[in-house]
């Protein structure tokens, strides 16, 4: 029985700035990952896939904006009955 997601983020935005140029790598991304789920990030080059994975994994310290905090639960607590 799945008791909910083990990882949730909402409204993730990442903007890279170089001088006066702004590149919006992510715009308001929401994602929920449940225990035991396999996910695929699919998109063209430059669409923000690696940026999202790096934010989720903590390689990029913080997104530019996020509407709520990331929620992480252990898989064991998500599947407990």
C-alpha positions as CSV (number, residue, x, y, z in Angstrom):
1,X,0.0,0.0,0.0
2,X,1.4,3.4,-1.0
3,X,0.9,6.1,1.7
4,X,2.0,8.9,-0.5
5,X,5.1,10.4,-2.2
6,X,8.5,10.0,-0.7
7,X,9.8,13.1,-2.5
8,X,7.7,16.2,-3.4
9,X,8.7,19.6,-4.8
10,X,6.4,22.3,-6.0
11,X,7.0,25.4,-8.1
12,X,10.7,24.9,-8.7
13,X,12.2,27.7,-10.8
14,X,15.8,28.2,-11.8
15,X,17.2,31.2,-13.7
16,X,20.8,31.6,-14.7
17,X,22.0,35.1,-15.3
18,X,25.1,36.1,-17.3
19,X,25.3,39.9,-17.4
20,X,22.0,41.1,-18.8
21,X,21.0,37.7,-20.2
22,X,18.6,35.6,-18.3
23,X,18.1,31.9,-19.1
24,X,15.0,30.3,-17.5
25,X,16.1,26.6,-17.1
26,X,13.0,25.6,-15.0
27,X,9.7,27.3,-14.7
28,X,7.4,26.2,-11.9
29,X,8.1,22.5,-11.9
30,X,6.1,20.2,-9.6
31,X,7.0,16.6,-9.1
32,X,6.0,13.8,-6.7
33,X,7.9,10.5,-6.6
34,X,6.4,7.5,-4.8
35,X,8.2,4.6,-3.2
36,X,9.4,2.1,-5.8
37,X,8.6,4.4,-8.7
38,X,10.9,4.7,-11.7
39,X,10.8,8.0,-13.4
40,X,12.0,9.3,-16.8
41,X,12.9,12.9,-17.6
42,X,12.5,13.3,-21.3
43,X,13.0,16.5,-23.3
44,X,15.2,18.2,-25.9
45,X,18.7,19.5,-25.2
46,X,18.6,22.6,-23.0
47,X,15.1,21.9,-21.5
48,X,16.3,21.7,-17.9
49,X,16.5,18.0,-17.3
50,X,20.0,18.0,-15.7
51,X,19.2,21.2,-13.8
52,X,16.2,19.5,-12.2
53,X,18.1,16.4,-11.3
54,X,20.9,18.5,-9.8
55,X,18.5,20.5,-7.7
56,X,16.7,17.3,-6.5
57,X,20.1,15.7,-5.7
58,X,21.4,18.8,-4.0
59,X,24.3,19.5,-6.4
60,X,22.8,22.9,-7.1
61,X,22.4,24.5,-3.6
62,X,19.0,26.1,-4.2
63,X,16.6,26.9,-7.0
64,X,15.9,30.5,-7.9
65,X,12.4,30.1,-6.4
66,X,10.2,27.4,-4.9
67,X,6.7,27.8,-3.7
68,X,7.1,25.2,-1.0
69,X,9.9,23.1,0.6
70,X,10.9,19.8,-0.7
71,X,9.5,16.9,1.3
72,X,11.5,13.7,1.6
73,X,10.3,10.6,3.4
74,X,12.0,7.3,3.8
75,X,10.6,4.6,1.5
76,X,9.8,2.5,4.6
77,X,7.6,5.1,6.1
78,X,5.7,5.6,2.8
79,X,4.8,1.9,2.5
80,X,4.1,1.2,6.1
81,X,0.5,-0.1,6.7
